[in-house]
Amino acid sequence: MNRERRIFVAYGAKEQQLPEIRQVTPLKDYRLKLEFTSGSLLILNMAEQLNQVRYAPLKDVDIFNSVTN
């Protein structure tokens, strides 16, 4: 059985499927480059989130740089 996970966001009366992440690349200064199947690119600054218990292990640069998709 092929179980495809679909995520939809409602924009007014229209629903659109969110693009999936194609690739994640760790960058310097605790940033992540996310490339989506739609061709969009997002640079996500994780520096402030690293103060939260949930993300604290990522303060270790080796662990942060091991991030993959």
Secondary structure, 3 states (H helix, E strand, C coil): CCCCCCCEEEECCEEEECCCEEEEEEECCCEEEEEECCCCEEEEECCHHHHCHHHHHHHCHHHHCCCCC
